[in-house]
Amino acid sequence: MSDAEALNHDDDNTEEASIQLARANDVLPTEIHILPVASRPFFPGQAVPLMMDAAHWSPTMRAVADTEHKMLGVILVDSETSEEATSAQFRAIGTACRVHRIHQQDGHLQVLVECLQRFRVTGWLNETAPFCARVTYLPEPIGAPSSDIKAYAMAVINTIKELLPLNPLYVEELRMFLDRFGPDDPSHLSDFAASLTTSTKDQLQEVLEILPLLPRMEKVLVLLNNELELARAQQKIRRTVEDKMQKQQREFFLREQLKAIQKELGIAKDDRTAEIDKFRLRLKELTLTEQAQKRVEEELEKMGMLETGSPEYAVTRNYLDWITLLPWGKHSKDKLDLKRARRVLDHDHYGLEDVKLRILEFLAVGIHKGEIAGSIILLVGPPGVGKTSIGRSIADALGRRFYRFSVGGIRDEAEIKGHRRTYIGAMPGKFLQAIKETETSNPVILLDEIDKIGASYHGDPASALLEVLDPEQNVDFLDHYLDLRFDLSKVLFVCTANQLDSIPAPLLDRMEVIQLSGYIAEEKLQIAKKYLLPRQLERAGLAKDSVKMDTKTLRALIDGYARDAGVRRLEKQLGKIVRKIAVQLLEGKLTPIRVRDDDLKSYLGGAVFRDERKLSGPGVITGLAWTAMGGATLSIEAVRTHSFTRGFKLTGQLGEVMKESAEIAYGYLIGHAQEFGANPSFFENAFIHVHVPAGATPKDGPSAGITLVSALLSLARNQPVRRIAMTGEITLTGEVFPVGGIREKLIAARRAGIKEIILPEDNRSDFEEVPEHVRKGLKVHFASRYNDVLPLLF
C-alpha cells in the first residue's frame, strides 16, 4: 500500500468514525429556554441577528449563557409583541437555535443565533419569563430524495433565479445559503426559499409545521410564485415612474442647454430679459405722463431683481402688462361730418326725429370746437325704443371705437375704480378695461341700465361714477389698481335708463338728458317692414321673399300683440311667426307664404292687447297717464254707493301723490258745486267711491287732478261727459298745473281713438314740440283754470 493510499484509507476510516460518533455539543438538550417572536418564525439553516429589549429578556439570555450547550428555542406567538406573550399564545412547533454572540448597547441586546432543527413543545417547566420547556426534536428526512422532490427542488431554484434580477437583496442571501448548504439539500432549500418571501407569519409558520418534504415544497413553491408576481408588479411600477422622471429630467436638461446655447449665440434671452424687452418695445409707441414713466422705470428695475418663480414677480409683470397695454396718448381721429352723421342715424333708426336732432346739435357744437370732448349723454325711455343701438350709432357717426357694459346690478365700487394691487386677482375697473380693449383714449363708452345701479357694503358704485363721468374730474381719473392718473376727458359717455327717479341727483346733474318717447303705430309699422322682419328672416336663414306680410296684417299684429312703447315685443312676435314658417317650409309648403291678419291667431294665439273698454255714463272720465311702457288711458269712475253717511273712498292701488290729488279734487268741487251747476246738497249725505282701473297696476303722479274733479262733477250733475280725454294737476284754488309725458299721452289717446284732448296751458310748448304726425287729427284744448275745462265737458 502506498503512502497516498494509506492516507486515503485513514481518511475513509475517519469519515466512518464521524458518522458513527457524536460530540457532546451536537447532542441537543431536551429542556431549553424559550424565546417568543411576534413577527415571523425562523427556519433551520438560517443565521439570524436578533434585537431585543434588555430589561425584559436579560434574565432569559443570562440563563442560556449559563448552560453548557448555549441552546435556545424560538417559537412564533400570536400576541402583538413578544413582551406581551403568555405560554398559551405559543405555537406548537418552533426552531432550536444555538446562541453565538450576545452584545448589550443602549438598553438593547444584540444576539446572533444559528437555527439548527425543528422541535415540538411537550410540556412547560416555567410558564412565565424566562420561559422554559421540555421539547422533542423533529429531525429532517434522510435518504436520497425522490424524483418528485428533485423536480420540485429544480422548480424552486428556477423561481429563485427569476427573483434575483428583481430584488438585489436576494443575491446576498443566496450566497450565504450556498456557503453553508448545496442546492441538492431539498429540506434546507425549501426552508431557505420560504424565508426569502414576504409572506404572512401564518403562512410561514404553516411551512415550518409541515414535516413531510413533498407537501412542504409544494407550499413553498406557491409562496415563491406569489412573491415573484408581487416583485414583477413593483418592478413595473418602479420602471414606469423612473421612465417618467428620466423623461422630465432629460427634457429639463435639454431645455436648459438650449437656453444656454441660444444665449451664448445671442439668438434668445432668458424669460425675464425677454419680458422686460417686450415692455420697453411697447413703451416706445406710447406717450406716458411723467408720473407713469417714473413708475414704470421703478417697476422694471424691481422686475429685473426678482426671481421669475416668485409671486411678487408675477404681480409686477401683470402690473407692467396693464400699464403698457393702455393707449397712453393714442386717439382715433373724429369724423366731424354732420351730413355723414345724419346719414348714419337715419340708416340705423326710423323715426325718433327729435332725438336725432338733439344728437346732431351736440355733434355740431363739437365740430365748431374742433373736437368732441367728454360729454355725458343720458338716453331715457321705455324698454325697446332703441337706446342702446343709438349709442352704437353715435360711435359709428363719429368713427370712434365703441364699448358697452351694463352697470345694472353692480354693487361693488371696485368694478368702477379697480381693486388695490394687494389683493389676489386684483385688476383695474371696467373703464380702464374698456380703454384697453378699444385701444384708444377717446372711445364711446355706453353705460347701460344706469338707473339700476345698486349700493351695498362693498361701497356705493353710483358715487364712484361721479369721478369717472364728471368732465371737471376725469382728466385725472385715479384707478385703484393702476394707482396712476389717466385722462378720461376725451371719452364720450352715453348712458341709458328707463326712468330718472332712481338715478342719484348729483349724477343726474352732470348728464345731458335726451328723452326717447315710444313709437306710434305708424312708426312701428315702418320699423317692422324695414328692419325687424328682414332681420328675423336673415337670422332664420330664410330668403327675403319667402314670407309676405301686408300692412293690414302688420297693423293687426301691432295693435293686438305689441302695443308697448318699444319694438322689442314686436320683434319677438315676428320671430315667433318666422320660426313657425321655417317648420312649414321644411314640411314642403311652397314659398312665398302669405301671413294675413286672420292667421295671427293660429301663429301667436289670442291677442294680448284688446281695445280699451269704453266706459261711459255719469261719473266716468277718460284720463291720460304716463307709464314706463309709454302712455296709457285711464277710465276714472266715481259712484255714489249709499247715503247713510257722508264720506269719500279711493281704490285702484293709488300712490300718496294721487291720493292727495283726489282729496284736493273732492274739496275743490264741494266748495264750487253750485258754481259748476251741481246741487250742493248732493254731497251732504253721499258716500262717494272713486276707482281707477286696473286695480293690480300701481298708479301715482300729479296728473289726474282735473280728471278727478270732472268725474265727481259728472256724478253730482248725473250727466255723462262727451268723449274727451284730459290730463292736468289741480290746486285748491282751481289753477291747472302742467304735467309730463305729453307725447306719450297723445299717442295713448290716438291709440284709444280719442280725437279731443284737454291739456294744461303751461304744456302748450311741449305740445308744439311733439312731431307733426303725432299731433295730426287731434283737437287739443288748453286750460289754465278749471273754469276753462268746464265748458268742454257736457
C-alpha positions, 0 to 999 in steps of 0.5 A: 500500500502506498503512502497516498493510499494509506492516507486515503484509507485513514481518511475513509476510516475517519469519515466512518468514525464521524458518522458513527460518533457524536460530540457532546455539543451536537447532542441537543438538550431536551429542556431549553429556554424559550424565546417568543417572536411576534413577527415571523418564525425562523427556519433551520439553516438560517443565521439570524441577528436578533434585537431585543429589549434588555430589561425584559429578556436579560434574565432569559439570555443570562440563563442560556449563557449559563448552560453548557450547550448555549441552546435556545428555542424560538417559537412564533406567538400570536400576541402583538409583541413578544413582551406581551406573550403568555405560554398559551399564545405559543405555537406548537412547533418552533426552531432550536437555535444555538446562541453565538454572540450576545452584545448589550448597547443602549438598553438593547441586546444584540444576539446572533443565533444559528437555527439548527432543527425543528422541535415540538413543545411537550410540556412547560417547566416555567410558564412565565419569563424566562420561559422554559420547556421540555421539547422533542426534536423533529429531525429532517428526512434522510435518504436520497430524495425522490424524483418528485422532490428533485423536480420540485427542488429544480422548480424552486431554484428556477423561481429563485433565479427569476427573483434575483434580477428583481430584488438585489437583496436576494443575491446576498442571501443566496450566497450565504445559503450556498456557503453553508448548504448545496442546492441538492439539500431539498429540506434546507432549500425549501426552508431557505426559499420560504424565508426569502418571501414576504409572506404572512407569519401564518403562512410561514409558520404553516411551512415550518409545521409541515414535516413531510418534504413533498407537501412542504415544497409544494407550499413553498413553491406557491409562496415563491410564485406569489412573491415573484408576481408581487416583485414583477408588479413593483418592478413595473411600477418602479420602471414606469415612474423612473421612465417618467422622471428620466423623461422630465429630467432629460427634457429639463436638461435639454431645455436648459442647454438650449437656453444656454446655447441660444444665449451664448449665440445671442439668438434668445434671452432668458424669460425675464430679459425677454419680458422686460424687452417686450415692455420697453418695445411697447413703451416706445409707441406710447406717450406716458405722463411723467408720473407713469414713466417714473413708475414704470422705470421703478417697476422694471428695475424691481422686475429685473431683481426678482426671481421669475418663480416668485409671486411678487414677480408675477404681480409686477409683470401683470402690473407692467402688462396693464400699464403698457397695454393702455393707449397712453396718448393714442386717439382715433381721429373724429369724423366731424361730418354732420351730413355723414352723421345724419346719414348714419342715424337715419340708416340705423333708426326710423323715426325718433326725429327729435332725438336725432336732432338733439344728437346732431346739435351736440355733434355740431357744437363739437365740430365748431370746437374742433373736437368732441370732448367728454360729454355725458349723454343720458338716453331715457325711455321705455324698454325697446325704443332703441337706446342702446343701438343709438349709442352704437350709432353715435360711435359709428357717426363719429368713427370712434371705437365703441364699448358697452357694459351694463352697470345694472346690478353692480354693487361693488365700487371696485368694478368702477375704480379697480381693486388695490394691487394687494389683493389676489386677482386684483385688476383695474375697473371696467373703464380702464378695461374698456380703454384697453380693449378699444385701444384708444383714449377717446372711445364711446363708452355706453353705460347701460341700465344706469338707473339700476345701479345698486349700493351695498357694503362693498361701497356705493358704485353710483358715487364712484361714477361721479369721478369717472363721468364728471368732465371737471374730474376725469382728466385725472381719473385715479384707478385703484389698481393702476394707482396712476392718473389717466385722462378720461376727458376725451371719452364720450359717455352715453348712458341709458335708463328707463326712468330718472327717479332712481338715478342719484341727483348729483349724477343726474346733474352732470348728464345731458338728458335726451328723452326717447318717447315710444313709437306710434303705430305708424312708426312701428309699422315702418320699423317692422317692414324695414328692419325687424322682419328682414332681420328675423328672416336673415337670422332664420336663414330664410330668403327675403321673399319667402314670407309676405306680410301686408300692412293690414296684417302688420297693423293687426299684429301691432295693435293686438300683440305689441302695443308697448312703447318699444319694438322689442315685443314686436320683434319677438312676435315676428320671430315667433311667426318666422320660426313657425314658417321655417317648420312649414317650409321644411314640411314642403309648403311652397314659398312665398307664404302669405301671413294675413291678419286672420292667421295671427291667431293660429301663429301667436294665439289670442291677442294680448292687447284688446281695445280699451273698454269704453266706459261711459255714463255719469261719473266716468272720465277718460284720463291720460297717464304716463307709464314706463311702457309709454302712455296709457288711458285711464277710465276714472269712475266715481259712484255714489254707493249709499247715503247713510253717511257722508264720506269719500273712498279711493281704490285702484292701488293709488300712490300718496301723490294721487291720493292727495290729488283726489282729496284736493279734487273732492274739496275743490268741487264741494266748495264750487258745486253750485258754481259748476251747476251741481246741487250742493246738497248732493254731497251732504249725505253721499258716500262717494267711491272713486276707482281707477282701473286696473286695480293690480297696476300701481298708479301715482303722479300729479296728473289726474287732478282735473280728471278727478274733479270732472268725474265727481262733477259728472256724478253730482250733475248725473250727466255723462261727459262727451268723449274727451280725454284730459290730463292736468294737476289741480290746486285748491284754488282751481289753477291747472298745473302742467304735467309730463309725458305729453307725447306719450299721452297723445299717442295713448289717446290716438291709440284709444281713438280719442280725437279731443284732448284737454291739456294744461296751458303751461304744456302748450310748448311741449305740445308744439314740440311733439312731431307733426304726425303725432299731433295730426287729427287731434283737437287739443284744448288748453286750460289754465283754470278749471273754469276753462275745462268746464265748458268742454265737458257736457 
